[in-house]
Amino acid sequence: METIRRTDLPPAPMRTQAELAPIAQRVAANPGLMRKFRTVIGSEDQAQASSVIDEITNFAQGGDPTVTPAEGVRITVVLMGMIGHPKDGSND
């Protein structure tokens, strides 16, 4: 029997922000991760921001292993919409 590798399959379409919103809600329920997210959002520290995005992606994959790195970034965008962004004065 031949093993099918993930790389042999066509790429799955990326989910929309609306489809990822329930996953973003689960991320938002993690106080430690959200504290890190709020600290880094708008900070201009790209290395730290990238690290937090990776943590968000890994946390999301814990609940849904099909979350891709690109979807992890999209989940981060959903979170920014949920809590606001400090540069536009909408951060709660």
Secondary structure, DSSP 8 states (H G I E B T S, - for coil): -----GGGS-------HHHHHHHHHHHHT-HHHHHHHHHHTTS--HHHHHHHHHHHHHHHHHH-TT--HHHHHHHHHHHHHHH--GGGT---
